[in-house]
Amino acid sequence: MIENYDVIVNDTRKVRGAVLYATDKGPMLLKEVDFSEKRIPVLYELSKELEKHGYSRTDEIQKTKEDGYFCVSENETKYIL
């Protein structure tokens, strides 16, 4: 799944319910989406607004190489980074 994102992975570790990657852009968490996919763009925009207003230490959803908000596995499970 991580190959759908524009990052270089240096290390991988499984954590509770997700995979933690050490990347060239810092630590990133790949996790299964367990809520409506319609909320993902809203959460993305919210994180961008928070960052504009000085809240730089919040989680930020990364877009895929195809400019999407999530990727889909072979078994149709959705993931966000």
C-alpha positions as CSV (number, residue, x, y, z in Angstrom):
1,M,0.0,0.0,0.0
2,I,2.8,2.4,0.8
3,E,3.9,2.3,-2.9
4,N,0.8,4.4,-3.6
5,Y,2.5,7.4,-1.9
6,D,5.4,9.6,-2.8
7,V,7.7,8.6,0.1
8,I,10.9,6.6,0.6
9,V,10.6,4.1,3.4
10,N,13.6,3.6,5.7
11,D,12.0,1.4,8.3
12,T,8.7,-0.4,9.0
13,R,7.1,-1.4,12.2
14,K,3.7,-2.9,13.0
15,V,1.8,-1.1,15.8
16,R,-1.7,-1.6,17.1
17,G,-4.1,-1.6,14.1
18,A,-1.6,0.1,11.7
19,V,1.8,0.1,10.2
20,L,4.4,2.8,11.2
21,Y,6.9,3.9,8.6
22,A,10.0,5.9,9.0
23,T,10.2,7.8,5.7
24,D,12.2,10.5,4.1
25,K,9.4,12.9,5.1
26,G,9.3,11.8,8.8
27,P,7.2,9.1,10.6
28,M,4.0,8.1,8.9
29,L,1.2,5.8,9.9
30,L,-0.8,3.7,7.4
31,K,-4.1,2.7,8.9
32,E,-7.4,1.2,7.8
33,V,-10.2,3.6,7.3
34,D,-13.0,2.7,9.7
35,F,-15.3,5.6,8.9
36,S,-17.1,7.0,5.9
37,E,-14.7,7.7,3.0
38,K,-16.7,11.0,2.5
39,R,-15.1,12.4,5.7
40,I,-11.6,12.0,4.5
41,P,-11.4,15.1,2.2
42,V,-13.0,17.1,5.0
43,L,-10.4,15.9,7.5
44,Y,-7.6,16.7,4.9
45,E,-8.9,20.2,4.5
46,L,-9.3,20.7,8.3
47,S,-5.7,19.7,8.9
48,K,-4.5,22.2,6.2
49,E,-6.5,25.0,7.9
50,L,-5.1,24.1,11.3
51,E,-1.6,24.3,9.9
52,K,-2.3,27.7,8.4
53,H,-3.3,28.9,11.8
54,G,-0.1,27.8,13.5
55,Y,-1.2,24.3,14.6
56,S,1.7,22.4,13.0
57,R,1.8,19.4,15.3
58,T,-1.4,17.7,14.1
59,D,-1.9,14.6,12.1
60,E,-2.1,15.3,8.4
61,I,-3.6,12.9,5.8
62,Q,-1.2,12.4,2.9
63,K,-2.5,12.3,-0.7
64,T,-1.6,9.4,-3.0
65,K,0.6,9.7,-6.1
66,E,-2.7,10.0,-8.0
67,D,-3.9,12.9,-5.8
68,G,-6.4,10.7,-3.9
69,Y,-7.1,10.7,-0.2
70,F,-6.9,7.0,0.3
71,C,-5.7,3.8,-1.4
72,V,-7.6,0.5,-1.7
73,S,-6.2,-2.9,-1.2
74,E,-7.0,-6.1,-3.2
75,N,-9.7,-7.0,-0.7
76,E,-11.3,-3.6,-1.1
77,T,-10.1,-2.3,2.3
78,K,-9.4,1.4,2.3
79,Y,-6.2,2.9,3.9
80,I,-5.0,6.4,4.7
81,L,-1.4,7.5,5.4
